[in-house]
Amino acid sequence: MLNKVVGRTWEWVIERLIQIAGILGIILVILIFYFLLSNSLPMFAERTVGELLTGTRWSPTHAEGHFGMLPLILGSLYVTVGALVLSVPLGLAVAIFIAELAPPKLREFLKPAVELLAAIPSVVFGFLGMMVVGPWFQRNFEAIPIGQFAALGSLMLCFMALPTIVSICEDAFHSVPREVFNSSLALGATRWQTITRALIPAARSGIIAACLLGLGRAIGETMTVLMVTGNAQVMPEGLKGFIRPVRTMTATIAAEMGEAAYGSTHFHSLFTIGLLLFTITFIVNTFADVIIRRSEKDIA
């Protein structure tokens, strides 16, 4: 009897601790949003949202002060879209191979190896891109004038987003009832036809969620893009923009926050960039969470 009472007491304590942890997480997010918003409001008193988002020149130290964020937004867009173009097909292929095609012993090795990429510090990817990959591209391709450019940032972010995409896609494949796979084979479809026409469509929601979470991982990265994209405050143009230096929003905050005078317009403009990044990441992660929950309901 006493053991049951003690067990129920510990269960109640653990439940309350989990509940408190969840509430604290929500409060923390609200406080971060309030912190960013309160430090961004002075900027909105000096510039309109339209001027900030559509301005084509970012030069905070200029006498007149230019705070157009469009080059930074486009720089982040180029690097992030490039990373997704590379990581989504590769991540999906790796997830399919691990989930359905790899022998058991190879699967036991591959999954931890891919997840190990998430443990590598971003500065290591930055050093690798800046010292090895970038100079190699510059030496071997005449169209690339400098060893730091947008596509190099995309390539580095591809490997950083890969563990997230592979892990969630693999979970999505395993969540599909095995009867779907077996029924397709029983009807005469080949293994590849079953994967492409039955398994992938059934796991579509999970795959989309993986892509969105990979997007959130890529767009918020700082150190790697700061080291390999060149940090040029210019407007990228067309496909040529991928082989030219760019500056992202995260790199701008990291590079300039230490030099911005506290309370200055420059200081508040950097918080405005942080608020924009927070909003984008929050929307992407919320959308991915909704898709994952909908996928779980469909499967149930």
ABEGO torsion letter per residue (X at the ends): XAAAAAAAAAAAAAAAAAAAAAAAAAAAAAAAAAAAAAAAAAAAAABBAAAAAABABBBAABAAEBABAAAAAAAAAAAAAAAAAAAAAAAAAAAAAAAAABBAAAAAAAAAAAAAAAABBAAAAAAAAAAAAAAAAAAABAABABABBAAAAAAAAAAAAAAAAAAAAAAAAAABBAAAAAAAAAAGBBAAAAAAAAAAAAAAAAAAAAAAAAAAAAAABAAAAAAAAGGBBBBBBEAAAAABBBBBAAAAAAAAAAABBBGBAAAAAAAAAAAAAAAAAAAAAAAAAAAAAAAAAAAX
